[in-house]
Amino acid sequence: MEKDYPEATNGFDAAFTDAVNLGNQLADRDKEADLWDIADGLLAGAIQYWLYSRQPCNDPRCLDCMPVSTAEGRMGELQRLIRQLSEESEYYHSPNDTNVGRA
């Protein structure tokens, strides 16, 4: 199903919004579904797509592909991106984290 997004919305924002909406739809569809299972499935699919999209081109000297020219390079870039996106998330810290001070 194709969606219309405002012109200001980029591919990142559209994909982010659709992934969150899909998770909510799956959880709403099956009230007994395990939210962790839904989230893990969404993450697994996102990782597969990300790895697919980061395949280096055929030029071993390509500067654009250099950071992802090996499996280890792709994994390092993926881990860097996961850390960045996680730390930017409004859900990164939770009031129930065990390292949160209690008064």
Stockholm file with secondary structure:
# STOCKHOLM 1.0

chainA/1-103         MEKDYPEATNGFDAAFTDAVNLGNQLADRDKEADLWDIADGLLAGAIQYWLYSRQPCNDPRCLDCMPVSTAEGRMGELQRLIRQLSEESEYYHSPNDTNVGRA
#=GR chainA/1-103 SS CCCCCCTTCCHHHHHHHHHHHHHHHHHHHCTTSCHHHHHHHHHHHHHHHHHHHTCCCSCTTCTTTGGGSSHHHHHHHHHHHHHHHHHHSTTSSCTTCTTSCCC
#=GC SS_cons         CCCCCCTTCCHHHHHHHHHHHHHHHHHHHCTTSCHHHHHHHHHHHHHHHHHHHTCCCSCTTCTTTGGGSSHHHHHHHHHHHHHHHHHHSTTSSCTTCTTSCCC
//
